[in-house]
């Protein structure tokens, strides 16, 4: 790109310079950092000394500048550097910031602005009133094109392994749009109700408000919108038009259901093949009813079947070639980790020694558990072990002790789960492993040995024990929750030592091109959100593969960097203290008492909670502007670009505000501000002309 002159700044001085040069036949590049030309003069009421209307003078020049045939205008752009080209001219680098709206397609209708749910101070009105994150700066803006202000991705959104736009549904709840908030979660996964109850909420630990009075109750807000939606009953759903391709998904857990949901929405004929008698995977068969009732799982599964996904239960798949021969174009393995890890110690097969998966499945299906008035030992330190311990107490166990290899501080279970289990009466024996189970026909005690380390120096699981034993625990029943692994051997695919299937980490494609794998069968035991996120990724890649497109992980992973929390807090000099309402607090329980099942937030509590949001990323990614735009010009994945140009002369008309934060330098009696001090060299500075009221 070659121009006769570069004008930096689109105020009255810059516009006048560009117009004069353009009228003389010179090709001019004008760069303005704001989204409209006009500069500071457009903010004024009158101009001195004639007291003419400032807008009346500026507006015609703004239109003339932008539409002049010899002037190219880059708004919402900044000059990064100006260098001497050695031939009497300059090489210029201009950074064009992403405005997240196609400037050519945008009609300036402002509908995006009217549906935006985030308010920020309005610079055009000196911050005295607010504008929206999606905005047109002022009525006379030229060009009159929308801009979406995005400071980065909010920490809560980045922290979600499922890819749920937490900031987005918080903003929608704040506007009273509960159904749209539900739909936004469904853009990532249909498991809204299950995640509203059983997610461990990594988003909350990253909430910027956590450094003040405490994090927002993000998970419980998701439960609020799920319960509000499901309370209305099932509504008819329009099924997507079929695209003629078939996909088989083996497994109906979080990964399988999420993948099926996304593929069905693209028109694929999707069949889920489930070995169990009911769909839902570990959500159905392992999570205790006090954490996740089956009625909620039913509602989430219905989200998937309502759009045409077929679920076949009691169907075990062992032969992938036979499945392909049935006419499926692609196969996704999402079988989870249902095979219990054995301890390989004497007495493991005694009567009374149970597997956690079998124990929790029986509890979830309402079967009788043989633990009433018995002393129960649970082996393991993860979330499954805590679920078993608390379930055993609820079914009448006289005592429950958890034996964990890890120290109390390093147990992998969620800290809240550990604290609540302890409050309900569960005892912990940490840094201990099992030497053997003692008993004749039935177990009667557990012999312990001290664990001195759990992992080796490379972080691999390799427990080491001190010599001898450190005592025993009398018991009547033992539940082993010491790990799970997938039953993936029958598929004939390469697997890792842990039993997980080897895949390309970015695409989730196996060594067989039409076979993909996702969820715990790839990750090992993980969270619902992690498995759901993998299901979404797998669906994205399967869709691209079936259309013959490149499987590029970057196309799925495009996100803005996470916004800096300190910068968020620094936006205001002070912050009002807004204490969380109805925060879940630990209470002292009497023997035999349990924490009450969590209740759904009231509308008042939900609105109070979302009112505490700091809108860290500014734009919440609620997608409302995308949905309403009649020109279909909003693109939240838009990237900025860098443009290089050759120019014969440079005119600085950046005004007197130091627009780029640079230092002032004297040129020909004028003070020039607006370029970084290292952006120009001496040869360049000697040939730069400054105009405007920055003199």
VOGU-3710 file (C-alpha; in Angstrom, 3 decimals, decimal comma):
1> xxxxxxxxxx> 0,000/0,000/0,000  1,453/3,355/-1,053  0,242/6,797/-0,078  1,575/10,277/-0,568  0,868/11,226/3,043  -0,111/9,742/6,378  -2,294/11,828/8,689  -2,348/10,579/12,282  -5,504/11,788/14,017  -9,038/12,353/12,755
11> xxxxxxxxxx> -9,921/15,549/14,592  -10,577/18,883/12,903  -6,863/19,401/12,198  -6,351/15,957/10,725  -9,503/16,110/8,629  -8,628/19,554/7,274  -5,108/18,402/6,364  -6,385/15,244/4,669  -9,055/17,131/2,732  -6,625/19,795/1,472
21> xxxxxxxxxx> -4,163/17,152/0,305  -6,903/15,003/-1,183  -8,322/17,946/-3,096  -4,867/18,540/-4,570  -4,813/15,003/-5,903  -2,598/13,381/-3,265  -3,396/9,912/-1,915  -3,845/10,161/1,859  -4,072/7,569/4,627  -5,801/8,930/7,751
31> xxxxxxxxxx> -5,532/6,881/10,963  -7,864/7,584/13,897  -7,742/5,638/17,175  -11,452/6,112/17,963  -14,284/4,457/16,065  -15,349/7,743/14,439  -13,553/10,736/13,044  -14,385/14,124/14,560  -11,986/14,333/17,460  -12,615/16,660/20,377
41> xxxxxxxxxx> -14,370/19,381/18,394  -17,491/17,261/17,978  -17,831/17,254/21,782  -18,095/21,028/21,933  -21,240/23,107/21,826  -19,782/26,278/20,239  -16,485/27,292/18,685  -14,510/30,449/19,412  -14,595/33,245/18,347  -17,676/33,020/16,116
51> xxxxxxxxxx> -19,728/30,882/18,520  -20,860/28,790/15,582  -22,286/25,320/16,252  -19,321/22,945/16,570  -21,311/19,991/15,253  -22,514/22,011/12,252  -18,910/22,689/11,262  -17,490/19,255/12,061  -20,149/16,949/10,663  -19,839/18,005/6,981
61> xxxxxxxxxx> -16,059/17,661/7,188  -16,395/14,215/8,762  -18,549/13,008/5,891  -16,345/14,668/3,282  -13,213/13,062/4,756  -14,557/9,525/4,914  -16,089/9,647/1,433  -13,293/11,513/-0,352  -11,977/9,427/-3,281  -8,347/10,212/-2,453
71> xxxxxxxxxx> -8,553/9,559/1,290  -8,432/6,123/2,938  -9,656/6,259/6,543  -8,723/3,660/9,157  -10,843/4,245/12,263  -10,402/2,241/15,465  -6,736/1,918/14,515  -3,391/3,048/15,884  0,029/3,714/14,410  2,525/1,314/15,940
81> xxxxxxxxxx> 5,681/2,563/14,256  7,085/4,969/11,661  10,495/4,189/10,149  12,673/5,891/7,555  12,666/3,803/4,367  16,033/5,201/3,267  14,577/6,729/0,111  13,040/9,888/1,491  9,828/8,267/2,614  8,533/6,246/5,535
91> xxxxxxxxxx> 7,373/2,732/6,327  4,399/2,730/8,660  2,801/-0,067/10,668  -0,844/0,433/11,571  -2,676/-1,825/14,002  -6,350/-2,165/13,098  -8,199/-3,205/16,241  -11,020/-5,730/15,976  -14,379/-3,961/16,198  -16,248/-7,312/16,144
101> xxxxxxxxxx> -18,659/-5,957/13,555  -18,109/-6,121/9,817  -17,660/-2,471/8,897  -18,806/-3,060/5,330  -21,985/-4,907/6,296  -23,027/-2,866/9,354  -25,931/-0,513/8,613  -25,710/1,468/11,856  -29,188/0,354/12,949  -28,128/0,220/16,637
111> xxxxxxxxxx> -30,136/-2,933/17,336  -27,032/-4,532/18,863  -26,756/-1,573/21,215  -30,398/-1,852/22,256  -30,105/-5,533/23,289  -26,671/-5,306/24,924  -26,755/-6,225/28,622  -23,534/-4,541/29,780  -23,289/-0,832/30,674  -19,980/1,065/30,805
121> xxxxxxxxxx> -19,091/4,765/31,224  -19,693/6,795/28,051  -16,542/8,655/26,987  -18,563/10,876/24,621  -20,378/12,221/27,678  -17,281/12,452/29,900  -18,237/9,281/31,756  -21,223/11,010/33,373  -23,693/8,542/31,850  -23,381/5,008/30,590
131> xxxxxxxxxx> -23,394/3,428/27,171  -23,495/-0,219/26,139  -20,579/-2,534/25,381  -22,002/-2,737/21,842  -22,305/0,852/20,730  -22,120/3,586/18,134  -20,215/6,427/19,843  -22,642/9,279/19,076  -25,540/9,995/16,700  -23,414/11,893/14,141
141> xxxxxxxxxx> -20,581/9,330/14,132  -18,790/8,853/10,811  -18,574/6,061/9,922  -21,763/5,174/11,760  -20,722/1,612/12,471  -21,072/-0,521/15,591  -18,168/-1,430/17,845  -18,103/-4,059/20,584  -15,815/-3,169/23,462  -13,958/-6,242/24,626
151> xxxxxxxxxx> -11,216/-5,906/27,227  -10,550/-9,644/27,158  -12,332/-12,800/28,226  -13,808/-12,767/31,715  -11,960/-15,071/34,159  -15,113/-17,055/34,954  -15,630/-17,880/31,270  -12,002/-18,877/30,723  -12,114/-21,172/33,766  -15,048/-23,254/32,482
161> xxxxxxxxxx> -13,815/-26,485/30,827  -17,200/-26,869/29,131  -16,845/-23,512/27,360  -19,959/-22,031/28,992  -20,134/-18,244/28,778  -20,655/-17,680/32,500  -20,378/-13,903/32,212  -22,963/-14,019/29,442  -25,680/-15,829/31,348  -25,009/-13,675/34,400
171> xxxxxxxxxx> -25,616/-10,548/32,275  -28,826/-12,050/30,881  -30,126/-12,926/34,351  -29,356/-9,352/35,406  -31,666/-8,190/32,601  -34,395/-10,625/33,654  -33,949/-12,748/30,523  -33,891/-16,147/32,210  -34,918/-18,174/29,167  -32,197/-16,596/27,049
181> xxxxxxxxxx> -29,703/-17,311/29,827  -30,736/-20,979/29,696  -30,344/-20,985/25,908  -26,859/-19,468/26,208  -25,703/-22,328/28,439  -27,180/-24,704/25,860  -24,850/-23,183/23,266  -22,133/-25,158/25,076  -23,965/-28,150/26,554  -27,541/-29,322/27,158
191> xxxxxxxxxx> -26,702/-30,407/30,727  -27,885/-27,191/32,347  -29,697/-28,753/35,305  -26,956/-31,271/36,103  -24,220/-28,651/36,024  -26,338/-26,318/38,135  -26,198/-28,919/40,899  -23,148/-31,138/40,509  -20,464/-28,896/38,995  -17,512/-28,039/41,228
201> xxxxxxxxxx> -17,595/-24,509/39,777  -13,984/-23,705/38,839  -15,441/-20,430/37,537  -16,152/-19,263/41,079  -12,559/-19,655/42,205  -11,521/-17,281/39,389  -14,218/-14,645/40,017  -12,621/-11,205/40,444  -15,178/-10,385/43,129  -13,645/-13,193/45,192
211> xxxxxxxxxx> -10,855/-10,857/46,285  -13,476/-8,544/47,781  -16,538/-9,850/49,667  -16,595/-13,224/47,929  -17,272/-14,776/44,541  -20,606/-14,771/42,775  -22,619/-17,992/43,205  -22,198/-18,800/39,525  -23,157/-22,475/39,735  -26,296/-21,761/41,731
221> xxxxxxxxxx> -27,292/-19,113/39,197  -27,134/-21,825/36,558  -29,395/-23,968/38,704  -31,783/-21,023/39,041  -32,231/-20,660/35,274  -32,451/-24,444/34,799  -35,216/-24,793/37,383  -37,028/-21,778/35,935  -36,932/-23,369/32,487  -37,875/-26,905/33,517
231> xxxxxxxxxx> -40,736/-25,699/35,718  -42,580/-24,676/32,531  -42,728/-28,252/31,246  -41,435/-29,599/27,954  -42,116/-27,363/24,966  -42,201/-28,426/21,275  -38,786/-28,024/19,637  -38,168/-27,485/15,944  -35,832/-30,180/14,671  -33,021/-29,173/12,310
241> xxxxxxxxxx> -33,245/-30,224/8,674  -31,310/-33,476/8,105  -28,025/-33,256/6,211  -27,982/-36,926/5,160  -25,077/-38,077/7,350  -25,138/-40,466/10,322  -23,000/-40,469/13,461  -22,882/-43,153/16,156  -21,928/-42,164/19,690  -20,964/-44,911/22,111
251> xxxxxxxxxx> -21,837/-43,767/25,630  -24,447/-41,375/26,999  -22,484/-39,528/29,660  -21,664/-35,797/29,583  -19,319/-36,110/26,581  -21,676/-38,277/24,534  -24,786/-36,220/25,242  -23,022/-32,923/24,534  -21,534/-34,182/21,271  -24,904/-35,581/20,186
261> xxxxxxxxxx> -26,548/-32,250/20,969  -24,143/-30,254/18,804  -24,169/-32,711/15,901  -27,962/-33,006/15,867  -28,264/-29,215/15,749  -26,215/-29,336/12,537  -28,602/-31,830/10,952  -26,803/-35,112/11,590  -28,749/-38,278/12,306  -27,262/-39,184/15,680
271> xxxxxxxxxx> -27,699/-42,444/17,552  -26,323/-42,919/21,060  -25,569/-46,511/22,014  -25,558/-47,017/25,800  -24,557/-50,236/27,578  -26,558/-49,389/30,719  -30,312/-49,621/31,004  -30,712/-45,845/31,410  -28,895/-42,911/29,738  -26,801/-40,377/31,600
281> xxxxxxxxxx> -23,562/-42,185/32,356  -22,002/-41,421/35,722  -24,494/-38,584/36,262  -27,205/-41,227/36,335  -25,347/-44,068/37,977  -22,789/-42,535/40,329  -23,607/-39,062/41,600  -25,648/-39,377/44,812  -29,285/-38,215/44,787  -28,552/-35,488/47,355
291> xxxxxxxxxx> -26,220/-33,937/44,772  -28,030/-34,760/41,532  -31,556/-36,226/41,476  -32,372/-38,459/38,524  -35,323/-36,233/37,650  -32,860/-33,487/36,715  -30,809/-35,900/34,595  -34,046/-36,890/32,831  -34,710/-33,264/31,915  -31,201/-32,768/30,543
301> xxxxxxxxxx> -31,376/-35,982/28,514  -34,744/-34,855/27,133  -33,061/-31,714/25,781  -31,047/-34,043/23,542  -33,810/-36,424/22,480  -36,186/-33,531/21,766  -34,047/-32,466/18,790  -34,094/-35,944/17,270  -31,221/-37,849/18,879  -32,023/-41,550/19,283
311> xxxxxxxxxx> -30,737/-43,303/22,426  -30,528/-47,102/22,437  -29,917/-48,573/25,916  -28,706/-52,051/26,930  -26,523/-51,998/23,824  -22,850/-52,838/24,267  -20,473/-52,026/21,401  -17,343/-54,141/20,932  -16,825/-54,111/17,159  -16,264/-50,721/15,543
321> xxxxxxxxxx> -16,012/-52,206/12,043  -19,454/-53,733/12,414  -20,772/-50,396/13,598  -19,273/-48,644/10,567  -20,873/-51,274/8,339  -24,283/-50,234/9,668  -23,936/-47,034/7,666  -22,482/-44,597/10,170  -20,202/-41,985/8,643  -18,342/-41,316/11,893
331> xxxxxxxxxx> -18,117/-42,836/15,369  -17,450/-41,140/18,696  -16,322/-43,177/21,693  -17,484/-41,566/24,931  -17,669/-44,589/27,230  -16,296/-42,931/30,363  -14,373/-44,729/33,097  -16,580/-47,402/34,623  -13,982/-50,070/35,377  -12,773/-50,008/38,981
341> xxxxxxxxxx> -9,042/-50,065/39,671  -8,009/-53,010/41,836  -5,720/-52,500/44,827  -3,985/-55,862/44,322  -3,725/-56,577/48,037  -4,619/-59,741/49,974  -8,267/-60,047/50,983  -9,592/-57,749/48,248  -12,167/-60,385/47,226  -13,575/-60,960/50,716
351> xxxxxxxxxx> -17,311/-60,595/51,190  -18,099/-57,045/52,230  -15,431/-55,421/50,039  -17,306/-53,461/47,376  -16,466/-51,243/44,425  -17,472/-47,593/44,567  -19,186/-47,679/41,164  -21,394/-50,615/42,207  -22,159/-49,025/45,580  -23,142/-45,641/44,130
361> xxxxxxxxxx> -25,120/-47,222/41,294  -27,184/-49,221/43,771  -27,781/-46,082/45,838  -28,802/-44,053/42,790  -31,227/-46,724/41,598  -32,827/-47,002/45,028  -31,534/-50,467/45,807  -30,893/-51,626/49,372  -27,365/-50,998/50,634  -26,053/-53,429/53,234
371> xxxxxxxxxx> -24,444/-50,812/55,480  -27,088/-50,062/58,128  -25,561/-50,069/61,631  -22,226/-51,170/60,156  -18,733/-49,767/60,407  -17,692/-48,708/56,919  -14,215/-47,957/55,582  -13,887/-46,057/52,301  -10,575/-46,352/50,452  -9,661/-43,306/48,365
381> xxxxxxxxxx> -9,290/-39,550/48,641  -11,170/-38,212/45,633  -14,678/-36,914/45,105  -16,026/-40,423/44,515  -14,719/-41,517/47,908  -16,435/-38,563/49,587  -19,694/-39,344/47,745  -19,491/-42,941/48,992  -18,774/-41,883/52,571  -21,658/-39,426/52,770
391> xxxxxxxxxx> -24,014/-41,865/51,048  -23,107/-44,625/53,509  -23,944/-42,353/56,438  -27,270/-41,468/54,874  -28,062/-45,165/54,559  -27,513/-45,816/58,235  -23,839/-46,705/58,638  -22,783/-46,415/62,278  -19,331/-45,022/61,443  -17,499/-44,121/58,244
401> xxxxxxxxxx> -13,744/-43,671/57,920  -11,978/-42,556/54,756  -8,465/-43,909/54,179  -6,462/-41,750/51,774  -2,929/-41,979/50,411  -2,742/-38,201/50,355  -2,376/-35,936/53,338  -5,508/-34,070/54,416  -4,289/-30,884/52,714  -3,542/-32,650/49,431
411> xxxxxxxxxx> -6,618/-34,814/49,043  -7,900/-34,497/45,454  -11,534/-34,207/46,577  -13,146/-30,773/46,472  -12,456/-28,901/49,731  -16,137/-28,131/50,293  -17,054/-31,803/49,924  -14,373/-32,769/52,454  -15,551/-30,127/54,927  -19,201/-31,162/54,637
421> xxxxxxxxxx> -18,331/-34,853/54,962  -16,347/-34,092/58,088  -19,232/-32,032/59,436  -21,584/-34,969/58,929  -19,328/-37,287/60,912  -16,945/-38,847/58,390  -13,501/-39,503/59,901  -10,279/-39,333/57,875  -7,134/-41,437/58,084  -4,656/-39,694/55,812
431> xxxxxxxxxx> -1,254/-40,637/54,404  -2,150/-44,299/54,681  -2,404/-47,166/52,210  -3,940/-50,616/52,473  -1,583/-53,454/53,401  -4,335/-56,113/53,384  -7,933/-56,812/54,284  -8,348/-59,115/57,269  -11,149/-61,651/57,517  -12,215/-65,236/56,952
441> xxxxxxxxxx> -15,232/-65,180/54,645  -16,135/-61,547/55,333  -13,951/-58,549/55,931  -13,520/-57,586/59,583  -10,619/-55,128/59,522  -8,267/-53,131/57,309  -4,512/-53,196/57,940  -2,799/-49,898/57,165  0,704/-48,865/56,155  2,129/-45,360/56,071
451> xxxxxxxxxx> 2,364/-43,666/52,669  5,460/-41,466/52,509  4,916/-40,173/48,965  2,177/-40,469/46,339  3,984/-39,280/43,181  7,533/-39,651/41,910  9,793/-36,734/40,991  8,207/-36,593/37,512  4,702/-36,261/38,878  3,657/-39,814/38,059
461> xxxxxxxxxx> 1,469/-41,819/40,427  3,917/-44,064/42,286  3,059/-44,409/46,015  5,895/-45,313/48,357  5,362/-46,783/51,813  7,306/-47,043/55,047  8,177/-50,516/56,208  5,697/-52,348/58,409  2,134/-51,422/59,287  0,697/-48,602/61,369
471> xxxxxxxxxx> -2,392/-50,224/62,820  -5,756/-51,502/61,684  -9,353/-50,284/61,478  -12,106/-52,710/62,534  -14,923/-52,693/59,982  -17,923/-54,568/58,646  -17,827/-53,241/55,104  -15,265/-51,656/52,772  -15,920/-49,591/49,646  -12,914/-49,151/47,360
481> xxxxxxxxxx> -12,895/-45,809/45,532  -9,246/-45,845/44,519  -9,606/-44,955/40,868  -11,462/-45,795/37,680  -10,292/-46,660/34,191  -12,067/-47,091/30,863  -12,951/-50,494/29,467  -11,533/-49,683/26,051  -9,572/-52,812/25,153  -12,227/-54,312/22,886
491> xxxxxxxxxx> -12,002/-51,516/20,321  -8,541/-52,423/19,062  -7,301/-48,834/19,297  -3,965/-47,757/20,811  -4,357/-47,037/24,525  -2,140/-45,532/27,196  -0,991/-47,319/30,348  -3,987/-45,837/32,171  -6,344/-47,475/29,670  -7,342/-44,172/28,079
501> xxxxxxxxxx> -7,530/-44,058/24,289  -4,730/-42,296/22,429  -6,033/-39,373/20,381  -4,767/-36,164/18,904  -5,260/-33,801/21,849  -6,441/-30,936/19,670  -8,811/-32,826/17,366  -9,693/-35,923/19,460  -9,277/-38,064/16,343  -7,916/-41,568/16,883
511> xxxxxxxxxx> -5,605/-43,481/14,549  -8,714/-44,558/12,628  -9,848/-41,412/10,778  -13,601/-41,898/11,195  -13,294/-42,729/14,917  -13,028/-39,985/17,532  -12,962/-40,248/21,334  -13,897/-37,766/24,047  -14,494/-37,394/27,760  -13,095/-39,560/30,512
521> xxxxxxxxxx> -12,101/-42,285/28,044  -9,460/-39,759/26,917  -8,899/-37,683/30,066  -9,284/-40,314/32,749  -11,650/-39,562/35,657  -12,564/-35,868/35,432  -15,377/-33,380/36,024  -18,693/-33,214/34,176  -17,632/-29,891/32,678  -14,369/-31,322/31,337
531> xxxxxxxxxx> -16,148/-34,225/29,676  -18,831/-31,928/28,243  -16,164/-29,620/26,825  -14,515/-32,563/25,110  -17,867/-33,618/23,679  -18,314/-30,175/22,124  -14,785/-30,260/20,690  -15,348/-33,746/19,249  -18,606/-32,663/17,582  -16,860/-29,643/16,058
541> xxxxxxxxxx> -14,064/-31,810/14,652  -16,397/-34,562/13,405  -18,440/-31,968/11,540  -15,331/-30,554/9,879  -13,988/-34,018/9,029  -17,264/-35,086/7,420  -17,197/-31,918/5,309  -13,602/-32,513/4,210  -12,278/-29,473/6,076  -8,986/-29,097/7,922
551> xxxxxxxxxx> -9,042/-30,202/11,561  -7,404/-27,122/13,032  -7,715/-26,890/16,857  -7,126/-23,131/16,654  -10,506/-22,724/14,978  -12,187/-24,181/18,054  -9,974/-22,551/20,655  -10,156/-18,914/19,491  -10,660/-16,786/22,600  -9,364/-13,432/23,753
561> xxxxxxxxxx> -6,743/-13,562/26,503  -8,153/-13,511/30,018  -8,578/-10,006/31,360  -6,248/-8,938/34,177  -8,141/-8,840/37,488  -6,092/-5,941/38,837  -6,978/-3,886/35,774  -10,654/-4,664/36,339  -10,501/-3,451/39,934  -8,554/-0,353/38,864
571> xxxxxxxxxx> -11,395/0,841/36,601  -13,029/2,421/39,638  -11,409/4,404/42,421  -13,667/2,690/44,954  -16,075/-0,232/44,944  -19,292/-0,530/46,914  -19,367/-3,435/49,313  -22,131/-5,850/48,293  -22,226/-8,891/50,519  -23,422/-12,188/49,009
581> xxxxxxxxxx> -26,933/-13,241/50,044  -27,877/-16,769/51,071  -24,288/-17,975/50,874  -23,974/-21,646/51,744  -22,455/-21,768/55,207  -21,193/-24,653/57,239  -23,205/-25,250/60,396  -22,497/-27,485/63,335  -24,458/-30,714/63,005  -25,593/-33,000/65,782
591> xxxxxxxxxx> -24,682/-36,701/65,475  -26,850/-38,283/62,789  -27,700/-34,952/61,127  -26,849/-34,117/57,524  -26,534/-30,925/55,584  -29,843/-30,105/53,982  -30,144/-30,512/50,237  -29,278/-27,227/48,572  -32,267/-25,114/47,648  -32,757/-23,186/44,431
601> xxxxxxxxxx> -32,126/-19,454/44,683  -35,135/-17,200/44,815  -35,444/-14,590/42,086  -34,522/-11,884/44,585  -31,371/-13,758/45,598  -30,417/-14,384/41,974  -30,801/-10,732/41,009  -28,815/-9,638/44,056  -26,042/-12,064/43,111  -25,749/-10,975/39,475
611> xxxxxxxxxx> -25,771/-7,344/40,593  -22,346/-7,976/42,128  -20,759/-8,827/38,742  -17,903/-6,503/37,722  -18,251/-7,224/33,976  -14,565/-8,063/33,790  -14,350/-8,602/30,036  -16,783/-5,714/29,347  -18,596/-7,622/26,561  -20,206/-10,614/28,285
621> xxxxxxxxxx> -20,487/-12,744/25,109  -24,199/-13,156/25,758  -24,699/-13,457/21,959  -27,772/-11,210/21,883  -26,195/-8,832/19,378  -25,325/-11,797/17,165  -28,919/-13,043/17,251  -30,610/-9,729/16,522  -28,296/-8,203/13,892  -30,298/-7,987/10,632
631> xxxxxxxxxx> -27,100/-7,670/8,600  -25,466/-10,691/10,289  -22,324/-8,595/10,741  -21,381/-9,360/14,372  -18,381/-11,671/14,655  -17,047/-12,273/18,161  -14,160/-14,284/16,696  -12,918/-11,341/14,638  -9,196/-10,742/14,887  -7,323/-7,476/14,645
641> xxxxxxxxxx> -4,837/-7,001/11,822  -1,617/-5,176/11,065  -1,231/-3,113/7,927  2,056/-1,859/6,490  2,154/1,156/4,205  4,698/3,296/2,391  4,094/7,039/2,763  5,882/10,090/1,463  5,099/12,408/4,383  3,648/12,242/7,881
651> xxxxxxxxxx> 1,332/14,765/9,506  0,651/14,388/13,214  -2,722/15,787/14,267  -3,280/13,832/17,436  -4,392/16,743/19,558  -3,053/17,603/22,961  -4,100/14,559/24,955  -1,173/12,243/24,281  -3,447/9,769/22,551  -0,951/6,938/22,408
661> xxxxxxxxxx> 0,619/7,708/25,747  3,904/8,865/24,228  6,177/11,668/25,253  6,152/15,152/23,721  8,925/16,156/21,282  9,469/19,632/19,793  9,292/19,830/16,021  9,405/23,205/14,255  7,952/25,012/17,275  5,146/22,483/17,834
671> xxxxxxxxxx> 4,757/19,915/20,597  3,859/16,518/19,191  2,233/13,855/21,323  0,635/10,549/20,557  3,409/8,218/19,399  5,442/5,913/21,652  8,903/7,298/22,256  10,506/4,297/20,503  8,154/4,356/17,483  10,209/6,845/15,481
681> xxxxxxxxxx> 13,884/7,412/14,870  15,783/10,705/14,488  15,553/10,699/10,706  11,811/10,304/10,915  11,354/12,971/13,566  13,146/15,508/11,432  10,519/15,175/8,706  7,282/14,979/10,712  4,902/17,925/10,586  2,555/18,607/13,504
691> xxxxx> -0,746/20,418/13,191  -3,708/21,110/15,457  -4,248/22,452/18,931  -1,495/20,240/20,343  0,978/22,930/19,207
//
